[in-house]
Amino acid sequence: MTTRAHSLSRQPLYDVTATKCLEQAALAHAANHALMEQAGAATARLARALAPHARQFWIACGQGNNGGDGFETAVQLHRAGRRVSVGLAGDVGRLPDDARWAFKRVRAAGIPVAETPPDDLVEQDLCIDALLGIGGSQRPAPPWMQASLHALHDAPCKVLCIDVPSGLDASTGQYAEGFAPDPACAGERHTLSLMTLKPGLFTGHGRDAAGIVWFDGLGIDPSWLDRTPPTAWLSGQVAPRPRTHASHKGSFGDVAILGGEALRRRGMGMGGAALLAGSAALHAGAGRVLVALLDGPGGMALDMSQPELMFRTPAALDLATTTLVCGCGGGEAVRDHLPRVLAEATRLVLDADALNTIAAERSLQDQLRKRADQGVVTILTPHPLEAGRLLGTDAARVQSDRLAAAAHLVERYACVAVLKGSGTVIAAPGLTPAINPTGNGRLATAGTGDVLAGMVGASLAAAGRSPSMEQAFDAARDAAYRHGALADDWPNHLPLTAGGLARRSATS
C-alpha cells in the first residue's frame, strides 16, 4: 500500500547498503519480475492520483532497474487507458534482465519510445523520473541523460521520482556533480520511495529534491525490517507534555542562559542572542529562566518586555542545579567562563561561540570529553560550519555526509549532537540517530539558532536533575521537532523573526 511519509509518525530509515540487502532477500523469495511489477503498479497508481486530469504521462527511463520500474509503470498506465510515452536514449542492450523484460512489455504494448520528451506537455500532465534510482550516479552524466534531466527539471508539470530523484545519494542527501536542478526552475516534486524510506530523502538537499515523499513497501516481509537495524529514524510528532495540578515551577526545572557579549568589549553587542534563548526557554515551558549576560558589573537587571526573565551575574549562577545554555552571542567573552562551565555544569547545552572557542582550544576539548566519564550530560547544537571546526574540517565536508558528521561529533566528544540544517540530525552515543522532518527555509534568519538552544535547554530541564544520555537525546530531538513545526505553521503573510518564534515556542 502506498502511503505518504510525513512527520506525524516515527519511521525507520535505511541507507543504500541496508536497502540493497533487503532487496536481495526479497528477490530470493519472490517470483521472477514480481518486485518490478509491484513497483510499476504502485508508481502508476500514485501517478494517476497525483495527475487525475493528465492528458499524457512522460517517463524518462535509464539503463538500470530503476528504468525497468519506469517501463513497467508505462505498461500499467497504458493498461489503465492513459496516454503514455517513454524516454530512452541509452543502449537497450545494456539493460539488466528484469529491465529488459519490462522493456519488451513496453514494445509489445505499442507504447511510444523516443529520445526526446513530448513537446506538448502542459501543467496538468505528469513526468516520471526513472533514470537512476539508488544504484548510484553516472559521472559525468552522459549527454542523453543530461538531456532527460534538463527536460525533467524544466517540465511545466509535476515530477514524480521513482525511489529517489536521479543523482541524489539516497544515504546522504547530496547531489552528484551535474545533477542538481536550478532551484529557480524546479517545480512541484514528489518521490515514491520503494521498499524502504531512505535517509537522504530527508536531510541535506534531499528535502528540496524529493518534495513530498510517498512510501510503498512492495509487500516486503515486515520481519525482515525488524531484523535489520535502521540507519536512522525519522522523528515523529511530539506529544504535548502534561502538567499535573500539583505542579510547581520547580517541577519543570531552572534554565540559565550564559552569553551575550557586551557592546563595549569589541563594539559588537550580542546580548540579543542570550535574550532570545531565554525567551525561548521561558515560552517552551521552563519553570524559571535566569539570564547571565557577559557584560560585567552594572549589566542589565530587567527586561521590561519579559519581566519573567531573572538576571544574574555569571558568578551567581549555581551550575550544579540549573540546566545551562552557554554560548549564545558569547563572542570572545565566553572564553573566560568555559573552564568553570565544563567543570561544574551538570546539564549543559553548548551553542554558537562556546563551540567555536572549544574547537580552537585542545584543553577545552579534553574537558568536554571528560564530562561523559563524570556522568553528566552535554548537548552540542552546531550548524555545519561550527561542526566542521569541532571536527577539524570544513562545512562542505560536514554537509557531504551529515549523518557521518554527527556520528563523528558523538564519537569525539561523547555528547548528544544536534547538527542543524535541512533535516537536522540528532545523534548520541549508543543510539540510532534521528533526522528531524520539520522546518523550512524561513528559519534562515538571525537568531533562530539561539531560539533552538533555549528550547533544547527547556526540554532538557524537564527531563529531571540527572537525565540519562537517552533522555538527553529525546529532549534534543523533541525540541528540534517543535522548533521546526513552529516554522511550518507560521502564517504565510507574516515574516518569521527569531523573537516571534521564541514567543510561540509553547509546549502544546
LINHUZI-V81072 format. One line per field, one symbol per residue. psi: psi as a letter, one per 40 degrees, with the letter a starting at -180 (. if undefined). A space follows every 10 residues. Layout:
psi = ???
This chain:
psi = hhihhaedih iihhaddddd ddddddddei iheddddddd dddddddddd gdehdihhhh iaeadddddd ddddddddde eihiihhhea hdeehidddd ddddddddef hhhidiiief hideahihhf ddaeeiihhi hidddddddd dddeieaihh hhcihhehhe ddeiiiheeh ihddehahii hhhhdihide eeibeddddd bhhihhefei hdddddehhi diihiiihii hihideiide deihhhhhag iidedeeghf dddddddddd ddeeeidhhh hhigeaifah ehhddgedhh iiiddehgee eihhhhehfd adddddeddd ddddhdhhhh ibddddddde hdddddddde dddefihhhh giiddddddd efaidddddd gddddddddd ddefihhghi ahghhhiihe ihiihheiia edegiheddd dddddddddd deeidgiidd dddddddddd ddddddddeh hdehihiddd ddeefie.
